Amino acid sequence: MSDRPAVIVDTSSSPQARLRPVAVNAVRFRDDLWAPWMVRIREVTLPTQYDLMEETGRIDNFRRASGKIKQDYQGIYFNDSDVHKWLEAAAWSLAYEPDANLGRITDLVIAEVAAAQQPDGYLNSYHMFDLAGERWSDLQSKHEMYLAGHLFQAGVAHHRATGRRDLLDVACRFADNIDSIFGPGKRHGTDGHPEPEMALVELYRETSEPRYLALAQFLLDERGHGIVGGDSNLQDHKPFRELDEVIGHAVRACYLNCGAADVFAETGEQALSDTLGRLFRNLTERRMYVTGGVGALHAGEALGVDYELPNTSAYSETCAAIANAMWQWRMFLLTGEGRFMDVFELALLNGSLAGISLDGKGYFYVNPLGSRGNHRRQPWFDCACCPSNIARIIAQVAGYFYATSDDGVWVNLYAASDAQVPWRGQTIAIAQDTDYPWGGDVVLRVTPAEEAEFTLYLRVPEWATGASASVNGVPVDGDVVGGYLPIRRTWAKDDEVSLSLNMKPEWLAANPMIEADAGRLALRRGPLVYAVEQADNPGLDPWFLSVDPAGRLAAEASHDLLGGVTVVWGEAEEAPLDLWSRSLYLPEAKAASQQKKVSFAAIPYFAWANREAGPMQMWLPRR
Amino acid sequence: MSDRPAVIVDTSSSPQARLRPVAVNAVRFRDDLWAPWMVRIREVTLPTQYDLMEETGRIDNFRRASGKIKQDYQGIYFNDSDVHKWLEAAAWSLAYEPDANLGRITDLVIAEVAAAQQPDGYLNSYHMFDLAGERWSDLQSKHEMYLAGHLFQAGVAHHRATGRRDLLDVACRFADNIDSIFGPGKRHGTDGHPEPEMALVELYRETSEPRYLALAQFLLDERGHGIVGGDSNLQDHKPFRELDEVIGHAVRACYLNCGAADVFAETGEQALSDTLGRLFRNLTERRMYVTGGVGALHAGEALGVDYELPNTSAYSETCAAIANAMWQWRMFLLTGEGRFMDVFELALLNGSLAGISLDGKGYFYVNPLGSRGNHRRQPWFDCACCPSNIARIIAQVAGYFYATSDDGVWVNLYAASDAQVPWRGQTIAIAQDTDYPWGGDVVLRVTPAEEAEFTLYLRVPEWATGASASVNGVPVDGDVVGGYLPIRRTWAKDDEVSLSLNMKPEWLAANPMIEADAGRLALRRGPLVYAVEQADNPGLDPWFLSVDPAGRLAAEASHDLLGGVTVVWGEAEEAPLDLWSRSLYLPEAKAASQQKKVSFAAIPYFAWANREAGPMQMWLPRR
C-alpha cells in the first residue's frame, strides 16, 4: 500500500546511525499483548478519540479556520496538536493494518486540516482572523512550531504508511513557510516546547530537502540564549551542548533530546553526542522512575532534582514516558547499545502503557507509583496530549522490534510474531514463538530468502541474568556485547534459535538517595514492574503490607485476568489495622508482635486501575 | 521580687481547670540540661536577640512611633510581635533569676514600647502617621490583634515576674481600646492569626476584668464566618465548634486551640471541650511528626492532610512545635491527663528544642527530619517569629514541672532540681535527683512544711513501660491512671520516692499510612528521639545506613559531646556507595550482597546541626 516503508524513525540514510529501522508493517503480531492492542487501537482508541475531537471542537477549529463554519475557536490554543498526533497514530495503525473506517475518518481529518492551510503555507487554527496578526508573536507559549512539528510527523507517517503525499505536502508547505521566516540571516526564535526539531529532521529524511535539516539545527541552536524565556521549563536555560542535567518540563526535555539525536544522526557533531550521553546518565542514574516514567513534579510538569522521585505524588506524565522511549529509540539506532533499548522497553511497557486503560478508551495523564485508589483514568482531558500520544506509540510498536546493520539483523523486542526483515536486498523472515513478556523462552525461526552469512543480534536485557541461547539445538558460545548476543553464521531456511531469558520475579532496591523508596522494595519480573492492588487482594490493604526480600515469590499465568497477565504471588506481613487506627508511632516491637503473615498478589503496573478503585502500592516496605 | 507568682498560664481560679500551675520561680534547676539553658537564655540568647532587634530596627520602629526618631518603618508590618515575645521571654527569665543586664534592657524596651502607645491606647508601630487611618482595615493580614495578644502576654508575664504594672497597664489600655471597638453590638472582626484569644483570657485572669474574657470569647466566636478570608490558612474556614481536623497554618491552628482551651477553662462550654478533643486526636493520630513537630508543608506553613508527613521537606516550624506544647499544657491543666504531657514533653524536647543551637544564638525556622547537610541554623530571620518564641518557652520551662490539685501535687517533668510547691497554704519542698532525660531513675525527696496527707502524682510517660516506684524503699502498689502514678499517704520530712523509668533505646515504627516513613524506623530513648548525623559517624553516610530492628542498641553517656548527651550506638548495614553511584535501581539480592556491617552513633535530634554540616537521618530504612 505504500511506496515507502512505514518506518517510525528513518535513519536508513543517516551517516551517524549504526542501525536502520524496520517498517511497522514488516512485523505481524500473533501474541496476547500487542496483537490485541493493534486491533483495539484501530477499532476503539482511534475512533473514540476522533469522536471526542469532534465533540470538543478540535476538528471544528480547522473547519472554522477554512471558513466552513463560523464560530469561536474552541479549547486551548494548542489543541491542533491533538489532531496532528491522532493523524500520526492513525497513519501507523493503517500501516500496520488497513481499516476502512479508520481510513475514512483519517481522510476526513486530513481534508479538514489541509483546507485550513493558508495560502502562504501557515497552518494553525488558533491564529486566524482577528488573531492572524499575532502569528509568531509568542513563541514561548503559543507553540506554533510545536504544532507544526506534530503536523510534520503526521505528514511523514502518513506518507510512509500510505505512499500518499497529500498530508506530507501540507507539512512541507508549512515547513517552507516557517523556513522563509526563521533561520540564519532571517528571524531568530525557537519554540517554548521542543518537538519541531525531530520532526524537521524526519521531514528532511522523507523529502531530502536540506533546508528542513538546517532549520532543525537552527531551532536547536537558538535554544538556551533566553529567546523564549530563558528558563528550564522552556528548555531555554542553557545552550543544548552545555546541558549536564535533564531538567525542567519532562516532555520538552525528552523531545529536545530526540531532536538533538536526530540532528546528530545527520551531522555527526560530537558535542551533541557528548551531551546526549551526559543527559542519558543523568536521567537514568538520578531522575527516572522504576517504571521508566519521567518528571517527578506536578509543578511545571518537571523533572525533580537528583533522586527526587516521590511515589503517590509522582507526576510521571504518560507523554513523558513516551518521550523517554522515543529518545531511547534514537539513541539505540545511533549506537546499537542495548542499554538504550532496556530503558526503551521499560518506559514502553510500564510508564507508557499504564497511560491507557485495557479497554483502550481511558487515560492517565499522571502516573503515580502508589495510590489510595483516588486516581482513575479519564476518557479525555482539556489538555489532551496523552491520549493521542499513547495511541501513536502503541500503533507504531511493531516498528521497534527489529533493526538492521550492514552485518546483520537486530532483534530488539520479543513477542509472538512474524516479520519480514529487509537486509541487503533480500528479505529475512523471522518468526518468533514466545509468550513474552509473560515467559522468557523465545524460539526464533530464521529464514533468509537466500542463504547468507550475517549476524543475528539478540537483545539480552540487563535484567535477564544467566540468559542462554542455542542455534538448532547447539548452545551459542559467545558473550553478550553491549546488551546484544551476536550470533554470526550462515543462515538458511528454518534455522531455529532458542533464547532463554530468566523471568524469575525479583525484588528491586532503590538508590538510598531516593528518599521516597528507602526501606522499600519493588517487584520486577522480566521487563515488567509490578503493583499490588486492592482488587487482587480482598481484605488486605496494600499499604499495610511489608515484605521480606527472602520470602518466596511465584509467578502464575492468569489468562482471564486483565486481558491475560502473569500474576506474581508473594509472602508478606500485614500490619495490624486496628492497632494503627489510633496511633501514628508505636514501638516496633509492639507493632511487630501483631503483624500477620499473608500472601499477596501483584499485577503488572500497566494493568492497575482497570477494576474497582482501591489502594495500590508499588514500593512495598521491607520487613 | 513579685507580688504574684510567676505562673505561665494561671488557671488557679479557672472553674474548669483540674490543676493549678506552679510558678516558674518555684523550681531551681541543678541539672545538665535546663540549668545551663537558664543561664544561656539569660546571658546569651536574650541579649543577642536584643542587639538584633536594635540592628534590624524593631526597637527603632517604636521610637519612631513615639516621635523620638524620624525615619521609615523598618521590616515587616508585624515585627512588633518579636519585641513583645522577647519581653515575655525576658520576664520569665527574670522571674527565674534576676539579672542586672537583662533587667536593664528589658526596662529600656518596655519604655520604648510604652512611649509608642497612642492616647486612645492603640499600640502598633506600623500603623502610625500616614498609615494611622488604616488601623483595623486589614484584619486578615496586618495582625494588629495578634501583635496586641503578644503584648498582653508580655504584660501579664512581666507583672507575674516582677510585680510591676507598667507593661501590664500598657497592655490593658490597648485591650480596652480594642474592646471599645470590637465586640457584640460593636464592630465584627477577629484576627487572621489567632493568638489574642489566649492572651485576653490571661489578661482577664491577671486583672479580673471580665471584658477581656468576653472579648476573647468574641474573637473565638467570630472565627469561621468568613470575616477574615474564610480559609483554613486564616483559621476562618469553619466555626471553631465545628472543626474536626487541625488544618491550615500550623501555628495559627495551635494558638487557636490554646485560646479555645483557655476560654473553656473559664466558661466550661462543652462544645469547646468536645472540639478540642477531636482536634487532639486528629493531630496526634494523623498529623504530628515523631518529634512533636506540626505543619508538614512549606506552602502556607500548613498542616498536611492525614498522614502527610514528609521528612527532608518537612516544614515543622519551630513556632508550631512550641504552639503545640502550649496547647498541650492547657489541655493537661484542664484534665490532669498524662497523654497531653506526653505530647508536651515530646514537642518541647524535640520539635521545639531543635529550633535553637546549643550556643543559644542560632535558630531553625524549619525543622526537617532528614537532611543532606544543607540545612543550618541562622542567627536571625526577616520574619523572626521563632527566635523569641523558643526563648520564651525555654525561659518558662521551670513552670511546667509541677501542678497542684486539691488533693495533691503533680510531678510532670523530671530534672535535678529543687522546688517549693505551694499547696493548701503550706509549701511542699520537692528535691529531684536524677539525670533525666539521660537516665530514667528519679529520686524525689518530699518535705512538706507540715506533715500532711496528700497524693503525689508522678507522671509515667507512655514510653516508660514497666515503670516502678517506691517510697522510703517500699514498692508502691498501685496502677498508673491516666499517665500518672498516684501515691497517697501522709508525707513527712525527707520522705523519699524512687521512680524508675525504662530508658532502653527502642525503634519506633510509623503508621503504614505515612508514606514517608513506611519501611523505616526511628530511634527513641526516653522522651528523646534520635538522629544519625554524619559528624558522629566519620566515613559513613547516614542516608546509606539501614537497620535491623533486632540489632543491638546501647546507650552511652557522653559528657563532652554537645553539652553532654547520651549517645545511642547501634548496628546497621551500609549500602555500597560505589555500587549505587551509577545506579538508580538494582536487584535487591545484588545490592544486599555488597552491604557492609557497621555500627552507628545517634544523638538526640535537638542537638543536630551543631557541628560541621553533613547528612542527617532520623527515619532509618529497615534492613
Interface residues (C-beta under 8 A of the other chain):
Chain A: R281 T284 E285 R286 M288 V290 N311 T312 G370 W463 E506 W507 L508 A509 A510 N511 P512 M513 I514 E515 A516 A518 G519 R520 L521 A522 R524 D541 W543 F544 S546 P549 A575 W580 R582 S583 L584 Y585 L586 P587 E588 A589 A591 A592 W619 L620 P621 R622 R623
Chain B: R281 T284 E285 R286 M288 V290 N311 T312 G370 W463 E506 W507 L508 A509 A510 N511 P512 M513 I514 E515 A516 A518 G519 R520 L521 A522 R524 D541 W543 F544 S546 P549 A575 W580 R582 S583 L584 Y585 L586 P587 E588 A589 A591 A592 W619 L620 P621 R622 R623
